[in-house]
Amino acid sequence: MTLRVGKTYKLKLKNNKKKIKWSSSKKKVATVSKTGKIKAKKAGTTRITAKVGKKKYVCKVTVKNLSLIHIS
């Protein structure tokens, strides 16, 4: 998934009734809340991991800067 700096996205796991533990491999690039909401902070790539019991689910997230338009 690709997000722009400053944007958010809510991740969901289908067919899951158990508690999910969310984590980000690079918190400077993007953070994830206890409810699975990702916030893009800085350009780069990170992995968002959802842990349910002994299973792990990974989502690769790429964060990009907004393109600047120069008027001359």
PAFI-165222 format. One line per field, with one value per residue (C-alpha): residue number from 0; residue in one letter; y, z, x. Coordinates in Angstrom, 3 decimals. Example, Ala and Ser with C-alpha at 12.3 -4.5 7.8 and 13.67 -1.06 7.14 Angstrom:
i [0_1]
aa [A_S]
v [-4.500_-1.060]
w [7.800_7.140]
u [12.300_13.670]
% end
This chain:
i [0_1_2_3_4_5_6_7_8_9_10_11_12_13_14_15_16_17_18_19_20_21_22_23_24_25_26_27_28_29_30_31_32_33_34_35_36_37_38_39_40_41_42_43_44_45_46_47_48_49_50_51_52_53_54_55_56_57_58_59_60_61_62_63_64_65_66_67_68_69_70_71]
aa [M_T_L_R_V_G_K_T_Y_K_L_K_L_K_N_N_K_K_K_I_K_W_S_S_S_K_K_K_V_A_T_V_S_K_T_G_K_I_K_A_K_K_A_G_T_T_R_I_T_A_K_V_G_K_K_K_Y_V_C_K_V_T_V_K_N_L_S_L_I_H_I_S]
v [0.000_3.554_6.561_10.217_11.946_13.051_10.662_7.842_4.443_1.905_-1.728_-4.576_-8.341_-10.257_-13.164_-12.356_-12.145_-12.281_-9.378_-8.005_-6.563_-4.010_-2.850_-0.860_-1.808_1.865_4.248_7.287_6.342_5.297_4.502_2.224_2.558_-0.211_-0.218_-0.622_2.988_3.810_7.362_8.189_10.401_10.485_9.198_5.623_2.049_0.105_-3.098_-3.052_-6.339_-7.681_-10.434_-12.693_-15.506_-17.270_-15.953_-12.843_-10.823_-8.230_-5.226_-3.386_0.372_2.915_6.563_9.279_13.062_15.332_16.576_20.253_22.314_25.164_28.114_30.255]
w [0.000_-0.653_1.494_1.356_4.331_6.833_5.613_7.601_6.756_8.894_8.513_9.259_9.553_8.123_10.024_13.256_16.688_18.743_20.031_17.536_18.494_15.886_15.369_12.905_11.941_11.387_13.629_11.998_8.651_9.898_13.199_13.899_16.732_18.899_16.578_13.358_12.162_10.231_10.201_7.521_8.980_6.717_3.258_3.244_3.652_6.715_7.606_9.674_11.534_13.027_15.588_16.491_18.823_17.113_13.620_12.012_9.118_7.414_5.276_3.476_3.504_1.301_2.347_-0.241_0.050_-1.599_-4.973_-4.954_-7.904_-8.917_-10.666_-12.703]
u [0.000_1.153_0.268_1.201_2.854_0.196_-2.520_-4.110_-5.604_-7.459_-6.370_-8.779_-8.413_-11.352_-12.937_-11.120_-12.715_-9.497_-7.406_-4.869_-1.470_-0.336_3.262_5.373_8.931_9.909_7.980_9.628_8.014_4.553_2.901_-0.052_-2.578_-4.046_-7.071_-5.029_-5.027_-1.843_-0.475_2.102_4.852_7.913_8.904_10.187_8.969_7.867_6.082_2.904_2.471_-0.753_-0.188_-3.107_-2.138_0.790_-0.046_1.448_0.070_2.293_1.372_4.183_3.595_5.369_5.114_5.733_6.108_3.593_4.750_5.556_4.366_6.653_5.076_7.437]
% end
